[in-house]
Amino acid sequence: MAMGVGIRLWTASRKLSGRLGGWQRRLFSDLSRARYWDACGRLLSRWGKPGRALRWYRKATALDGSNQRIWRRRAAAAMRSTDLEEAALCYRALVRLEPNNPRAYWRLAAVYELIGSTRAALEVCQHGLRREPGAACLHRQYAHLLLGSGAVGSALRAFERAAELSASHCDTHYYVGLALRRAGRMEEARRALRRALAMRPDDPKLYYALGICCQADIEAEESVGLLLRRLVAEQRAGDLDRGEMGDLPT
């Protein structure tokens, strides 16, 4: 009887060992696929550790280089950890994988601008616009780069094209107004800024920009009134990040 019990226990242990071995083999093969490394990266990102998440996203993209979602998550982690070169690498990969997605070009151009490679950013925008000429986000980014480079006329044409494509985008009208002011076309600048203000009436920077345009033509009463309304809007908005005022005329 004791021998029979021993045989049954031995048989059961062999079956259990076989099952565990199969589970371990399946786990090992799954770990060789990108989704597990991607899951580790997502978990670390949720825990607020984007730098450590990048390590796992790199493994995931090495195993599955055509997975656009993983590349996007890797790019987001790179941006959160301020690794701009890594972000540029990710967006270059996304441009290759999504050649007709204007947002991939737009984000790559924005990263190049942050790095300080304005020429590379302009080339990316030009290439993207050749592929997707109706992409308003690319026209806005291209115009912003041109305006920063001092090409006011070209920037204005690009901003106006962006405004045609996305008439409800407030910031487009705001930048059209800035470009028109730089070109000395004050009345048109005021009209563009008023359109932006109608869309976003609680934005202090719009009151400020419009007040500056009025002040340039010595319209003192309107200028002061606009600046006072700007202060009221600023109080409503709370503590305004002064970084938003960085591109305003002085």
Legacy VTK file of the C-alpha trace (Angstrom):
# vtk DataFile Version 3.0
C-alpha trace
ASCII
DATASET POLYDATA
POINTS 250 float
0.000 0.000 0.000
2.836 2.341 0.914
4.437 1.584 -2.429
1.173 2.449 -4.255
0.934 5.809 -2.467
4.556 6.534 -3.337
3.967 5.740 -7.000
0.916 8.038 -7.093
2.852 10.886 -5.436
5.744 10.432 -7.878
3.338 10.486 -10.846
1.597 13.623 -9.548
4.901 15.411 -9.003
6.009 14.579 -12.543
2.766 15.983 -13.953
3.113 19.133 -11.859
6.732 19.514 -12.910
5.733 19.189 -16.562
3.041 21.831 -16.167
5.390 24.230 -14.421
8.026 23.652 -17.055
5.530 24.473 -19.821
4.402 27.646 -17.988
8.006 28.726 -17.549
8.734 28.114 -21.224
5.678 30.136 -22.241
6.693 32.961 -19.903
10.224 32.986 -21.287
8.985 33.188 -24.857
6.578 35.983 -23.912
9.375 37.927 -22.250
11.200 37.822 -25.558
8.366 39.847 -27.057
7.996 43.591 -26.792
4.711 43.764 -24.922
6.232 42.758 -21.590
8.988 45.349 -21.763
6.358 47.852 -22.866
4.222 46.961 -19.829
7.218 47.515 -17.537
7.817 50.918 -19.131
4.181 51.941 -18.722
4.212 50.915 -15.081
7.334 52.955 -14.361
5.862 55.920 -16.230
2.769 55.769 -14.027
5.027 55.726 -10.988
6.634 58.974 -12.186
9.942 57.428 -13.294
10.175 58.222 -17.023
13.969 57.926 -17.074
13.823 54.332 -15.864
10.875 53.619 -18.154
13.032 54.538 -21.154
15.284 51.561 -20.476
12.356 49.170 -20.934
10.875 51.027 -23.888
14.238 50.740 -25.650
14.107 46.939 -25.187
10.536 46.894 -26.490
11.308 48.892 -29.639
14.415 46.776 -30.257
12.164 43.694 -30.363
9.242 45.303 -32.184
10.470 48.305 -34.126
7.240 48.688 -36.093
4.971 49.226 -33.079
3.971 52.879 -33.290
2.336 52.957 -29.854
5.517 51.881 -28.109
7.528 54.500 -30.016
5.017 57.164 -28.945
5.240 56.085 -25.303
9.033 56.069 -25.529
8.961 59.583 -26.995
6.638 60.803 -24.225
8.934 59.339 -21.563
11.926 61.011 -23.236
10.160 64.382 -23.218
9.174 63.991 -19.561
12.776 63.219 -18.658
13.966 66.142 -20.888
16.050 63.819 -23.048
15.547 65.741 -26.282
17.980 63.710 -28.384
16.125 60.538 -27.407
12.800 62.220 -28.223
14.109 63.280 -31.643
15.195 59.695 -32.337
11.694 58.441 -31.449
9.896 60.992 -33.602
12.236 60.245 -36.528
11.167 56.613 -36.197
7.506 57.658 -36.114
7.970 59.771 -39.253
9.333 56.664 -40.994
6.461 54.512 -39.712
3.728 57.122 -40.271
4.829 59.114 -43.334
1.338 60.582 -43.809
0.787 61.617 -40.192
1.369 65.402 -39.957
1.580 65.303 -36.155
4.701 63.139 -36.345
6.436 65.831 -38.439
5.071 68.580 -36.194
6.395 66.964 -33.014
9.785 66.225 -34.586
10.078 69.844 -35.737
9.106 71.071 -32.255
11.809 68.902 -30.656
14.421 70.159 -33.125
13.380 73.703 -32.248
13.896 72.950 -28.536
17.304 71.480 -29.297
18.183 74.639 -31.235
18.341 73.034 -34.699
16.086 75.537 -36.485
17.293 74.532 -39.929
16.491 70.860 -39.292
13.070 71.848 -37.914
12.305 73.891 -41.049
13.335 70.983 -43.292
11.065 68.609 -41.370
8.126 71.019 -41.757
8.797 71.427 -45.482
8.973 67.669 -45.979
5.768 67.170 -43.985
3.931 69.878 -45.923
4.933 68.248 -49.213
3.268 65.060 -47.948
0.302 66.734 -46.197
-0.238 70.267 -47.567
-3.531 70.618 -45.693
-2.097 70.098 -42.201
-2.790 73.245 -40.173
-0.509 72.167 -37.308
2.455 71.987 -39.701
1.690 75.397 -41.216
1.569 76.867 -37.676
4.864 75.263 -36.682
6.525 76.302 -39.941
5.277 79.883 -39.545
6.435 80.022 -35.926
9.936 78.938 -36.989
10.002 81.486 -39.819
8.872 84.260 -37.480
11.651 83.371 -35.058
14.125 83.471 -37.942
13.033 86.980 -38.933
11.264 85.985 -42.170
8.137 87.954 -41.278
6.533 87.943 -44.746
6.881 84.178 -45.206
5.745 83.574 -41.631
2.659 85.701 -42.153
1.691 83.792 -45.299
2.095 80.483 -43.455
0.056 81.724 -40.465
-2.697 82.966 -42.767
-2.778 79.571 -44.496
-3.056 77.889 -41.077
-5.918 80.241 -40.178
-7.720 79.268 -43.396
-7.361 75.579 -42.535
-8.366 75.906 -38.864
-10.404 79.066 -38.435
-11.459 78.093 -34.897
-7.885 77.743 -33.566
-7.335 80.696 -31.213
-3.531 80.646 -31.129
-3.350 80.781 -34.917
-5.150 84.150 -34.938
-2.959 85.292 -32.052
0.226 84.581 -33.994
-1.246 86.106 -37.146
-1.729 89.277 -35.100
1.859 89.208 -33.850
3.204 88.678 -37.369
1.050 91.516 -38.735
2.320 93.800 -35.995
5.896 92.891 -36.888
5.043 93.766 -40.504
3.662 97.146 -39.396
0.053 96.367 -40.391
-1.532 97.494 -37.128
-5.197 97.621 -38.099
-5.107 94.075 -39.487
-3.166 92.949 -36.412
-5.861 94.342 -34.139
-8.576 92.548 -36.124
-6.733 89.218 -35.849
-6.143 89.666 -32.114
-9.791 90.593 -31.533
-10.817 87.369 -33.307
-8.540 85.436 -30.951
-9.933 87.329 -27.956
-13.507 86.466 -28.958
-12.551 82.785 -28.846
-10.675 82.973 -25.532
-11.894 86.008 -23.554
-10.087 85.063 -20.326
-6.558 84.866 -21.765
-4.419 87.746 -20.370
-1.759 87.540 -23.087
-4.371 88.407 -25.733
-5.369 91.597 -23.882
-1.700 92.454 -23.521
-0.899 91.932 -27.214
-3.970 93.881 -28.333
-3.152 96.685 -25.911
0.376 96.927 -27.330
-1.040 97.157 -30.876
-3.371 99.968 -29.843
-0.585 101.747 -27.996
1.538 101.699 -31.123
-1.028 103.966 -32.807
-1.311 106.211 -29.735
-4.831 105.026 -28.978
-4.191 105.653 -25.304
-7.712 105.292 -23.975
-8.363 101.938 -25.663
-4.879 100.728 -24.790
-5.282 101.483 -21.094
-8.745 99.938 -21.083
-7.460 96.746 -22.634
-4.558 96.511 -20.212
-6.943 97.009 -17.266
-9.150 94.218 -18.598
-6.020 92.139 -18.931
-5.300 92.602 -15.235
-8.847 91.547 -14.339
-8.525 88.432 -16.508
-5.155 87.685 -14.935
-6.694 87.821 -11.473
-9.390 85.398 -12.570
-6.837 83.045 -14.047
-4.782 83.048 -10.848
-1.026 83.097 -10.849
-0.064 83.289 -14.498
3.063 81.523 -15.641
5.243 84.381 -16.906
6.808 81.971 -19.384
3.696 82.405 -21.557
4.665 86.042 -22.148
8.048 85.144 -23.608
7.103 85.652 -27.259
5.144 88.875 -26.800
6.322 92.225 -28.165
7.644 94.748 -25.676
LINES 1 251
250 0 1 2 3 4 5 6 7 8 9 10 11 12 13 14 15 16 17 18 19 20 21 22 23 24 25 26 27 28 29 30 31 32 33 34 35 36 37 38 39 40 41 42 43 44 45 46 47 48 49 50 51 52 53 54 55 56 57 58 59 60 61 62 63 64 65 66 67 68 69 70 71 72 73 74 75 76 77 78 79 80 81 82 83 84 85 86 87 88 89 90 91 92 93 94 95 96 97 98 99 100 101 102 103 104 105 106 107 108 109 110 111 112 113 114 115 116 117 118 119 120 121 122 123 124 125 126 127 128 129 130 131 132 133 134 135 136 137 138 139 140 141 142 143 144 145 146 147 148 149 150 151 152 153 154 155 156 157 158 159 160 161 162 163 164 165 166 167 168 169 170 171 172 173 174 175 176 177 178 179 180 181 182 183 184 185 186 187 188 189 190 191 192 193 194 195 196 197 198 199 200 201 202 203 204 205 206 207 208 209 210 211 212 213 214 215 216 217 218 219 220 221 222 223 224 225 226 227 228 229 230 231 232 233 234 235 236 237 238 239 240 241 242 243 244 245 246 247 248 249
